[in-house]
């Protein structure tokens, strides 16, 4: 997000909401004897982080394609709008 913000000359977010579940997992691991549950929490968090990053990447690609008037993953150009 920082790279896209700097390329578009906009300000990036100061806080990323993905830090909240990570902080909860870290606090839980420090203060509670979670055992194997820690592994499952970290796997679930990793899947959440990957899914949100993929969603962001797909949205950026779609916005760029709309702005440039291109089809994503296609050689043909869309018809011009009048």
Rosetta constraint file for C-alpha pairs under 8 A:
AtomPair CA 1 CA 5 HARMONIC 5.97 0.50
AtomPair CA 1 CA 12 HARMONIC 6.80 0.50
AtomPair CA 2 CA 6 HARMONIC 6.09 0.50
AtomPair CA 2 CA 12 HARMONIC 5.91 0.50
AtomPair CA 3 CA 7 HARMONIC 6.12 0.50
AtomPair CA 4 CA 8 HARMONIC 6.15 0.50
AtomPair CA 5 CA 9 HARMONIC 5.81 0.50
AtomPair CA 5 CA 10 HARMONIC 5.03 0.50
AtomPair CA 5 CA 11 HARMONIC 5.95 0.50
AtomPair CA 5 CA 12 HARMONIC 5.52 0.50
AtomPair CA 6 CA 10 HARMONIC 6.24 0.50
AtomPair CA 6 CA 11 HARMONIC 7.39 0.50
AtomPair CA 6 CA 12 HARMONIC 7.92 0.50
AtomPair CA 18 CA 22 HARMONIC 6.74 0.50
AtomPair CA 18 CA 49 HARMONIC 7.15 0.50
AtomPair CA 19 CA 23 HARMONIC 5.93 0.50
AtomPair CA 20 CA 24 HARMONIC 6.26 0.50
AtomPair CA 21 CA 25 HARMONIC 6.19 0.50
AtomPair CA 21 CA 45 HARMONIC 7.41 0.50
AtomPair CA 22 CA 26 HARMONIC 6.18 0.50
AtomPair CA 22 CA 45 HARMONIC 7.24 0.50
AtomPair CA 23 CA 27 HARMONIC 6.09 0.50
AtomPair CA 24 CA 28 HARMONIC 6.03 0.50
AtomPair CA 25 CA 29 HARMONIC 6.09 0.50
AtomPair CA 25 CA 38 HARMONIC 7.72 0.50
AtomPair CA 25 CA 41 HARMONIC 7.04 0.50
AtomPair CA 25 CA 42 HARMONIC 7.65 0.50
AtomPair CA 26 CA 30 HARMONIC 6.18 0.50
AtomPair CA 27 CA 31 HARMONIC 6.11 0.50
AtomPair CA 28 CA 32 HARMONIC 5.34 0.50
AtomPair CA 28 CA 34 HARMONIC 7.45 0.50
AtomPair CA 29 CA 33 HARMONIC 6.70 0.50
AtomPair CA 29 CA 34 HARMONIC 6.29 0.50
AtomPair CA 29 CA 38 HARMONIC 6.72 0.50
AtomPair CA 34 CA 38 HARMONIC 5.69 0.50
AtomPair CA 35 CA 39 HARMONIC 7.89 0.50
AtomPair CA 36 CA 40 HARMONIC 6.88 0.50
AtomPair CA 37 CA 41 HARMONIC 6.12 0.50
AtomPair CA 38 CA 42 HARMONIC 6.19 0.50
AtomPair CA 39 CA 43 HARMONIC 6.17 0.50
AtomPair CA 40 CA 44 HARMONIC 6.08 0.50
AtomPair CA 41 CA 45 HARMONIC 6.06 0.50
AtomPair CA 42 CA 46 HARMONIC 6.03 0.50
AtomPair CA 43 CA 47 HARMONIC 6.25 0.50
AtomPair CA 44 CA 48 HARMONIC 6.20 0.50
AtomPair CA 45 CA 49 HARMONIC 6.12 0.50
AtomPair CA 46 CA 50 HARMONIC 6.12 0.50
AtomPair CA 47 CA 51 HARMONIC 6.04 0.50
AtomPair CA 48 CA 52 HARMONIC 6.19 0.50
AtomPair CA 49 CA 53 HARMONIC 6.16 0.50
AtomPair CA 50 CA 54 HARMONIC 6.11 0.50
AtomPair CA 51 CA 55 HARMONIC 6.14 0.50
AtomPair CA 52 CA 56 HARMONIC 6.19 0.50
AtomPair CA 53 CA 57 HARMONIC 6.16 0.50
AtomPair CA 54 CA 58 HARMONIC 6.09 0.50
AtomPair CA 55 CA 59 HARMONIC 6.19 0.50
AtomPair CA 56 CA 60 HARMONIC 6.20 0.50
AtomPair CA 57 CA 61 HARMONIC 6.21 0.50
AtomPair CA 58 CA 62 HARMONIC 6.15 0.50
AtomPair CA 59 CA 63 HARMONIC 6.14 0.50
AtomPair CA 60 CA 64 HARMONIC 6.16 0.50
AtomPair CA 61 CA 65 HARMONIC 6.06 0.50
AtomPair CA 61 CA 72 HARMONIC 7.75 0.50
AtomPair CA 62 CA 66 HARMONIC 6.12 0.50
AtomPair CA 62 CA 72 HARMONIC 7.40 0.50
AtomPair CA 63 CA 67 HARMONIC 6.07 0.50
AtomPair CA 64 CA 68 HARMONIC 6.01 0.50
AtomPair CA 65 CA 69 HARMONIC 5.68 0.50
AtomPair CA 65 CA 70 HARMONIC 4.87 0.50
AtomPair CA 65 CA 71 HARMONIC 6.28 0.50
AtomPair CA 65 CA 72 HARMONIC 6.37 0.50
AtomPair CA 66 CA 70 HARMONIC 6.38 0.50
AtomPair CA 66 CA 71 HARMONIC 7.95 0.50
AtomPair CA 69 CA 77 HARMONIC 7.32 0.50
AtomPair CA 69 CA 78 HARMONIC 6.70 0.50
AtomPair CA 70 CA 76 HARMONIC 7.92 0.50
AtomPair CA 70 CA 77 HARMONIC 5.59 0.50
AtomPair CA 70 CA 78 HARMONIC 6.19 0.50
AtomPair CA 71 CA 75 HARMONIC 7.63 0.50
AtomPair CA 71 CA 76 HARMONIC 7.11 0.50
AtomPair CA 71 CA 77 HARMONIC 6.35 0.50
AtomPair CA 71 CA 78 HARMONIC 6.50 0.50
